[in-house]
Amino acid sequence: MGETLDEGGLDLIFRAARPRNARREEPVSDPGLGAVFALMAMAPTGAKCSPAR
């Protein structure tokens, strides 16, 4: 976990990201679903939201 995002990654996720107003009709691939699940598995849970509290 010692790696940081470069400027392009920060732009993609935080600075230039915009919500979609429409959805695509094409299905999501199994590898794509696996990648999203792997990212969500590391997301904070209710117990980790305020660790300094």
C-alpha positions in Angstrom: 0.0 0.0 0.0 3.0 2.3 -0.2 2.2 3.3 -3.8 0.6 6.6 -4.8 -1.3 7.6 -7.9 0.3 9.8 -10.5 -1.3 13.0 -11.7 -3.2 11.2 -14.5 -4.7 8.7 -12.0 -5.8 11.5 -9.6 -7.4 13.4 -12.5 -9.2 10.3 -13.7 -10.6 9.4 -10.3 -11.1 12.7 -8.5 -10.6 15.8 -10.5 -12.2 15.1 -13.9 -14.6 12.4 -12.9 -18.2 13.1 -13.7 -21.3 10.9 -13.1 -22.9 9.4 -16.1 -26.3 10.6 -17.1 -27.0 7.5 -19.2 -26.1 3.9 -19.1 -24.7 1.6 -21.7 -26.6 -1.4 -23.1 -23.6 -3.6 -23.4 -23.0 -6.1 -20.6 -20.1 -5.8 -18.2 -17.5 -8.5 -18.7 -16.6 -11.0 -16.0 -13.1 -9.6 -15.6 -14.6 -6.1 -15.3 -16.9 -7.3 -12.6 -14.0 -9.0 -10.8 -12.0 -5.8 -10.9 -14.8 -3.8 -9.4 -15.4 -6.4 -6.7 -11.7 -6.4 -5.8 -11.7 -2.6 -5.4 -14.9 -2.6 -3.4 -13.5 -5.3 -1.1 -10.9 -2.8 0.2 -13.4 0.0 0.7 -13.9 1.3 4.3 -16.6 -0.3 6.3 -18.7 1.3 9.0 -16.1 0.4 11.6 -13.3 2.0 9.6 -15.0 5.3 8.6 -13.8 7.3 11.7 -10.7 5.5 13.1 -9.6 8.5 15.1 -12.8 8.8 16.9 
